[in-house]
Amino acid sequence: MNVQDILAELVSIPDLPGHSNAAMSTCVQKHLTNAGANFKVLPGPEGDRENIFATLGPADEAGYILSGHMDVVPVAGQNWTSDPFTLTTREERLYGRGTTDMKGFLACMLATAYAVDCDALKRPLHLAFSYDEEIGCRGVGHMIARLPELCTPPLGCVIGEPSDMTPVLSHKGKQAITLTFSGQSAHSSNPDAGVNAIYPAAEVALFVRDLNKKMERDGPFDQRFSPAHSTVVAGVVHGGIALNIIPDSCAIDIECRAVPGQDPALLIEEVIAFARRCVDEDKAIAVDQQLLGKYPALPPPTNKELTQLMEKLTHRSAISAVSYGTEAGLFDAAGVPSIICGPGSITRAHKPDEYIEKSELKDCCDVLRALAN
């Protein structure tokens, strides 16, 4: 089946993270069934989301995994020149939400399933479809935990995030949390009658700013990345309902991205510890924490076999690192050698008028078929 036709079908499904992915899962299952692939549907603990793991070829041999997430980021507030959920062709570009991140790769995975002769394969090609990647890689871990029952220990995994079909060897790790401060409301004409929840959140934001400056100054440094140090930022703050009411609640979202060798959880713990000190100093304030998402860094490979193979198939030299994160760190942490390589550019991801080029889809399909054979 034509890869563009598959992509058009995938783009038409607004599979947003944090919600049921039944429509997308059904679509993927239909194509896998029509292609003759063996697959398992793996329900997640949420009850309305599921991963899918398919195998082409002999399941009792060691092979490679192709991995991609089914969800896409929202389009709310973005100014698109065409319907983001209708694949639109303009010259050699295909526009739509997820064309690059990363339904283009999913379409190439499914097109490969149609194209290969499973009976002729000497080793399997596994296709892993995950959910809720865009909100912290929440779904894929449940699938990775079941890999021992799904396949023979794999030779490696290719995560098809957009990299211009250039193999990428490493990325930073990430952890993100929400801290919610609770105080007491009062009329703003008498501030002392209430407890302002915004103030400790503001102190935490300044602490995060200073912690980031400290890492910028002192490291540790890894020059493969830009920036070469770990980062921590306060990204979203919600507090108060009216200017004349002392706010009794304020939430702040904080994200850390850490270079390999530095645990983002430990940096987040520094922020949490500071927040608790703020609470201890003001007995009327309470703080609650919620994990938004996390994934480990993808460290540089110790075994060059997968790197050399992907360089050969793509005719591109691998680049050492990117600062964005992927599910590759989770596969690697589970003992599966992993690399990033997918069609399209990360510079187009999450933006209005996201697109992928027809030639990029063709190049990706060529590489995946070569990997299968």
Helices and strands as residue ranges (DSSP letters): H 3-11, H 22-35, E 38-43, E 50-56, E 64-69, E 88-90, E 93-95, I 99-103, H 104-115, G 118-120, E 125-130, G 133-135, H 140-144, H 147-150, E 156-159, E 173-182, G 191-193, H 198-218, E 231-239, E 249-258, H 264-281, E 286-295, H 305-314, H 328-333, E 338-340, G 346-348, E 355-357, H 358-372
